Each structure stands twice: as C-alpha cells, then as structure tokens.
C-alpha cells in the first residue's frame, strides 16, 4: 500500500510566481500517483513543463493495471486508463469495468423489480399472506430451474 500525505493547512501567498493557481475553498485538491510505476528522475521533470491538465494526461498516459475486482463468481483483474479528469468519475470507472457494469445492471434490475412489487397492489396483497407468498416462491424457483436447464 502506498503512503499518502494529506495537507490540511492553507498558506496565503502575497505575490504568486509562475503558474500558481489557488484552489477555491469549496474544492478539494487531490494529489496521488496515477500509475504503479516508480518515480523517475528529476531531470525529466525539469524538461517537461505542461500548460494544462490535458497535456499532463497526454504526456503520462496514466494506466492502472490488474485491479482486483470481486465479481459474484470470482476475482477478476481489470485495467483502468485515464485520459482526462472526468475518467475518475464513478460512471466512467463503471463503463471501463465489465465486472462493475454487470453488477450495476444486476442492481438496476433488482431495483426495478422492487419498484414494481411495491407499486403493484394485487401482488402486495398476494405477498401479505404467508402461504400465498410460499406458493409464489415455489413458482419462481421452478421457473429458475427451467431457465437454468435451458441455458445449459
């Protein structure tokens, strides 16, 4: 595990020199390594002077390899590439991961079924009686067994 330094103190600078940009109070500046590579020598940093964040991403082409994702069945290794700041967004990370996309799909399906059950009066009344509930579960189990046999 890598060590991280958290700076929680803000120092005011009277006269800014170079490309110093102040971060507004309602924003968070997060600095971390983009990849698993060891830091390179300081000469490389002296020769390279980016002017915007797009140039930084184009130069370093950050890639995180072999991230362990725990799926429903087993552990899967996935790679994540970052081409802009928006790639760190939750939706972008999910779109790069087949495991997270599958899990998101499963969650959405379960949420839709829950919503339908909650808003279906006849089904709610059916589920209120324990013997009817058990009968419905047996029907669903039989349907699942048939589908599993058909898929194999």
C-alpha positions in Angstrom: 0.0 0.0 0.0 1.4 3.4 -0.9 1.7 6.2 1.6 -0.2 9.4 1.1 0.4 12.9 2.6 -2.6 14.9 3.4 -2.1 18.7 3.7 -4.9 20.4 5.5 -3.4 23.9 6.0 -3.8 26.7 3.5 -1.0 29.3 3.2 -1.7 32.6 1.6 0.9 33.9 -0.9 1.1 37.6 -1.5 2.7 37.5 -4.9 2.3 34.4 -7.0 5.1 33.5 -9.3 4.9 31.1 -12.2 1.7 29.1 -12.8 0.3 29.1 -9.3 -3.5 28.6 -9.2 -5.4 28.9 -6.0 -8.0 26.2 -5.3 -11.3 27.6 -4.1 -12.4 26.8 -0.5 -15.3 24.6 -1.7 -13.0 22.4 -3.8 -10.6 19.6 -2.9 -7.1 19.2 -4.4 -6.2 15.5 -4.5 -2.7 14.5 -5.4 -1.8 10.9 -5.9 0.2 8.6 -8.2 -1.6 7.8 -11.5 0.1 4.5 -12.0 2.2 1.9 -10.3 5.5 3.0 -11.9 8.4 4.1 -9.7 9.0 7.9 -9.8 11.5 8.9 -12.5 14.5 11.2 -12.1 14.2 14.9 -11.5 15.8 15.8 -14.9 12.6 14.6 -16.7 10.5 17.0 -14.6 12.8 19.9 -15.4 12.5 19.3 -19.1 8.7 18.9 -19.1 6.5 21.9 -18.3 2.8 21.3 -19.1 0.5 24.2 -19.6 -2.8 22.5 -18.8 -4.2 19.2 -17.5 -4.8 17.8 -21.0 -1.0 18.0 -21.7 -0.3 16.2 -18.4 -2.7 13.3 -19.3 -1.3 13.2 -22.9 2.3 13.0 -21.5 1.9 10.5 -18.7 -1.0 8.4 -20.2 -1.9 7.0 -16.8 -3.0 3.4 -16.6 -3.7 1.2 -13.6 -3.2 -2.4 -14.4 -4.5 -5.6 -12.7 -7.0 -4.1 -10.3 -8.7 -6.9 -8.5 -12.5 -6.8 -8.9 -14.6 -9.2 -6.9 -17.5 -10.4 -9.1 -20.3 -12.6 -7.9 -18.4 -15.7 -9.0 -14.7 -15.0 -8.7 -12.0 -12.3 -8.7 -11.3 -10.6 -12.0 -8.3 -8.4 -12.9 -9.1 -5.3 -14.9 -7.2 -2.3 -16.3 -8.2 1.3 -16.0 -7.0 4.0 -18.4 -7.3 7.7 -17.6 -7.3 10.3 -20.4 -9.0 13.2 -18.6 -10.2 14.2 -15.1 -13.7 13.0 -16.0 -12.3 9.4 -16.3 -12.1 9.4 -12.4 -15.9 9.9 -12.3 -18.0 7.0 -10.9 -19.8 6.4 -14.2 -16.6 6.5 -16.3 -15.0 3.9 -14.0 -18.0 1.7 -14.2 -18.0 2.0 -18.0 -14.4 0.8 -18.1 -15.1 -2.3 -16.0 -17.1 -5.2 -17.3 -17.5 -6.5 -13.7 -18.8 -3.2 -12.3 -21.1 -2.9 -15.4 -22.6 -6.3 -14.7 -23.1 -5.5 -11.1 -24.7 -2.2 -11.9 -27.0 -4.0 -14.3 -28.0 -6.5 -11.7 -28.6 -3.8 -9.1 -30.7 -1.8 -11.6 -32.8 -4.9 -12.4 -33.3 -5.7 -8.7 -34.3 -2.1 -8.0 -36.8 -2.2 -11.0 -38.4 -5.4 -9.7 -38.6 -3.9 -6.1 -40.3 -0.8 -7.5 -42.8 -2.9 -9.5 -43.6 -5.1 -6.5 -44.0 -2.0 -4.2 -46.4 -0.3 -6.7 -48.5 -3.4 -7.7 -51.5 -3.6 -5.4 -52.5 -7.2 -6.3 -49.0 -8.5 -5.8 -48.7 -6.7 -2.4 -51.9 -8.3 -1.3 -50.7 -11.7 -2.5 -47.4 -11.3 -0.6 -49.3 -10.3 2.6 -50.4 -14.0 3.1 -47.6 -16.3 4.1 -49.0 -19.4 2.2 -49.5 -17.4 -1.0 -46.0 -16.0 -0.6 -44.5 -19.5 -0.3 -46.5 -20.7 -3.4 -45.2 -17.7 -5.4 -41.6 -18.5 -4.3 -42.1 -22.1 -5.5 -43.3 -20.9 -8.8 -40.3 -18.6 -9.2 -38.0 -21.4 -8.2 -39.5 -23.8 -10.8 -39.1 -21.1 -13.5 -35.5 -20.5 -12.5 -34.7 -24.3 -12.7 -36.3 -24.4 -16.1 -34.3 -21.4 -17.3 -31.0 -22.9 -15.9 -31.7 -26.2 -17.6 -32.5 -24.4 -20.9 -29.3 -22.3 -20.8 -27.1 -25.4 -20.2 
